[in-house]
């Protein structure tokens, strides 16, 4: 099956760094969340307010994701323009963690 080509968004590095910074700030302010996250995971940032970056990050995961590493999706509910006022992200851990009692972390 052919895949649609996802174009590289403008300022992709800056936009992803801002989003990742918000997630890191959340994690540092809520250190107990780390107890529910797997070791050596890949973080995929999925901003609700920036569909261009959302698709690009999913495409990167599809192309370059490490085999065997657990994936944690971080859904950020904010517009990029208002990133400093972002709500807490929703973190979704991989299915195998469900057995440990944790899938969605907020």
N, C-alpha and C positions, 0 to 999 in steps of 0.2 A: 504494500500500500504506500503510495507516495505521500510525503508530508509536505504541508504548506511551509514555505520559507518565512521565518520570522525575521524582520529587519531589526537591526541594532538601533535602539532608541537613542535620541540625542541625550547627552549628559548621563549616560547609563551608569557610569562609575559613581558620579556624584549623587545621583538619585538613590542608588542601592546603598551607598555608604550612609546617607541620611537615614534611610529606613532601618538598616542594620544597627545604627547607633541608637535609635529609639528602642529596638528590641533589647540591645545590651543594657541600656539604662533600666528598662523594665526588669530584666533578670537580676541586675545588681541590687535593685530596690526590693526584690522578692526572691531572696536566695533559696528559699525552700523549693522553688520550682525546679532547681537543679537536681533535687533528689528524685524527681520523676523522669528526668531526661536520660536517654541512653548515653553510654560512653562513645566517644569517637563518632559522632553523628554528623550528617550534612544538614545545614540549615537552608531552607528555601523560603525566601521572603515573598509573600503574596499580598501586595497592597490592594485593598478594595478600590481606592480612589485613583489608581494608576494602572488601567488595564494593559497599557503598552509594556510596562515593566513586568507586570504579572505574567503575561505571555512569554516575554523574553526569558524570565527566570525559569519558567517551566521548560522552555526549549533548552536552556543550558543544562538543566537537570537531565533531560532526555539524552542530550548529546554527550555530556561529560560526567554524569553521576557515577560515583564509585560503586562497583558491584559489591554487594554484601554489607555496605554501611547502612545503618538505619537513617531514615530521613525524618526530619522534624520540619513541619510546615508552620511558618509564622504568618498569620493573617493579621495585617494591620488595617484597622478601620479608620483611615484618615486620608484626606487629600494631601498630596505632596506639599502644596502651598501652605498648609497649616500643620506641618509635621511636628512643630514644637508643641502643639496642643493635642497631639495624638492620644486616642484612648489606649488603654492597655491592649496589647496584641493578644490574639488567641493562638496558642501553640497546640499543634496536633502531633502527637507522637505516633510512631509506627504501630501497626496492629499487634505485633508480638508483645508490646508493653501492656496491652489490654489484660493479659493474664496476670500482670502485676497490679491491676486495678487502676490503671491510668491511661486514658486516651486523650481527652481534651484537658488542657491546662489553661486556666485563665486566672 
